[in-house]
Amino acid sequence: MASSSGSANNGNTEDSVPADNEDLMQMSRKKIEELSNTIQQCLSEGKRHAFWETQPVGQFADRGKDLEEGPIEPPQDVAEVRQEPYNLPKNFEWCTCDLNSDETAAEIYNLLTTNYVEDDENMFRFKYSKEFLRWALQPPGYFTSWHIGVRGQATKKLVGFISGVPAHIRVRDKVIIMAEINFLCVHKKLRSKRLAPVLIKEVTRRVHLENIWQAVYTAGVVLPTPITTSRYWHRSLNPKKLIDVGFSRLGARMTMSRTIKLYRLPETTVTPGFRPMERRDVAAVRRLLHSYLSQFVVAPELSEKDVEYWLLPIEDVISSFVVEDPESREITDFCSFYTLPSSILGNKNYSDLKAAYSYYNVATKTPLLQLMNDALIVAKRNMYDVFNALDIMENQTFLKELKFGPGDGHLHYYLYNYRLNAAMKPETLGLILL
Ligand SMILES: CC(C)(COP(=O)(O)OP(=O)(O)OC[C@H]1O[C@@H](n2cnc3c(N)ncnc32)[C@H](O)[C@@H]1OP(=O)(O)O)[C@@H](O)C(=O)NCCC(=O)NCCS
């Protein structure tokens, strides 16, 4: 249950003052897309969910009922948690994946690179690097037992995967240790055989064995019941390539050269004192983040150890920057993005799309718009093709102005065994899952 299903960004919005038929057609297309999304959402909600209806999650039928906020089921005694793994279909077996083994990390990388999330039109597929997977799956206090694979019994080939990592997540004023569940994947040849529910039950069992009873996850599909739904926005950095590979379209009345000019960025950042984050900044960054994230309904509670782990730069994985006031030497602002390329499927000229994903950003002195523009400048300089951001936290305040266009994929956020008494607006969410 990872990031969004989609990356395709159908056209851009910057020059959308309706002037001629082409503009009107583009507007109608957008309206039709929005309508189709709404209809799909309604249909999904009317669908039966043979598995999810049996789980302690908010159910569609419960909406509007005045149910108490908090855990849906009380914790069990760990000794009473089922000791044996769930049964897999015959010819398959469980394995625990040790990412420290290069061979195992390569197996997970290969499974995901060929079978993980694609956009609706199957033009792009997420391509998480091995280093990224290690970063995402081995934070402080991680459990190897939560890195779960399914193999063919005879061939030992890895055909399924699901993972969790522990995290302190605050929901309003309660801090709860949860599992962040991610990277659910079943080989394309084994789809629609109800393997996913077995993987989900098995990771849940192993989470329970650690005396942890809540989880958080995201998905591109509608399941019972999102706590919020967000949308990806995309900022073209290399518009020619994005158009060539079908990620975006040339806007109405736009030529390629006008488009390139529209998205051009300066060579160097503008904020004095803007520099990569270093180990000595950890305490200051934690303070900034802690105070910033306190305004959101759901957000992580990060210790200094967590900040050190999640935010210190790792090449081609996580990039973080601080603004150090040239006079006072105080760290006043912070921004970060992670690197998640996608494979471009079936294109003769290009195989990979290099994408940056906005992570956590805190502006106290520098205007957020300027800080994010500096992040765009750095990403462009480092040859990223596109910069993506969700419309959560305060991102809506800069998306349009910095020339991000709305994508067509939605990302739904879910809690397991925790009920919120009302859905949240995306801008009240302060949590990013990888
Ligand atoms: C997601 C995936 C593992 C589901 O497997 P599948 O073979 O399509 O579906 P299965 O027959 O095994 O299981 C269907 C059940 O899993 C649920 N399910 C499907 N995708 C899910 C997801 N992303 N998160 C949680 N549950 C999911 C379905 O809703 C259904 O349960 P329901 O009857 O209660 O609605 C598989 O499609 C896949 O690997 N897709 C590509 C990677 C991907 O999208 N991963 C999820 C990232 S969020």
The ligand as an ORCA input file, in Angstrom:
! r2SCAN-3c Opt
* xyz 0 1
  C      -2.608     -5.038     -4.988
  C      -2.535     -6.502     -5.388
  C      -1.545     -7.212     -4.483
  C      -3.904     -7.122     -5.173
  O      -3.871     -8.442     -5.604
  P      -4.997     -9.047     -6.589
  O      -4.493    -10.334     -7.085
  O      -5.332     -7.985     -7.578
  O      -6.272     -9.238     -5.637
  P      -6.664    -10.517     -4.750
  O      -7.595    -11.387     -5.513
  O      -5.449    -11.205     -4.229
  O      -7.399     -9.831     -3.510
  C      -8.476     -8.990     -3.659
  C      -8.713     -8.280     -2.345
  O      -7.581     -7.459     -2.040
  C      -8.027     -6.111     -1.875
  N      -7.014     -5.176     -2.364
  C      -6.664     -4.942     -3.644
  N      -5.722     -4.004     -3.694
  C      -5.479     -3.634     -2.422
  C      -4.616     -2.691     -1.845
  N      -3.808     -1.927     -2.564
  N      -4.612     -2.560     -0.502
  C      -5.430     -3.328      0.246
  N      -6.283     -4.240     -0.254
  C      -6.301     -4.382     -1.578
  C      -9.271     -6.036     -2.711
  O     -10.071     -4.940     -2.337
  C      -9.927     -7.366     -2.430
  O     -10.545     -7.392     -1.162
  P     -12.142     -7.134     -1.042
  O     -12.807     -8.285     -1.720
  O     -12.412     -7.052      0.421
  O     -12.410     -5.842     -1.745
  C      -2.104     -6.685     -6.874
  O      -3.130     -6.188     -7.709
  C      -0.810     -5.977     -7.200
  O       0.267     -6.478     -6.884
  N      -0.913     -4.795     -7.858
  C       0.222     -3.998     -8.235
  C       0.843     -3.382     -7.033
  C      -0.140     -2.595     -6.198
  O      -1.028     -1.937     -6.701
  N       0.062     -2.675     -4.876
  C      -0.751     -1.972     -3.939
  C      -0.143     -0.661     -3.692
  S      -1.224      0.357     -2.777
*
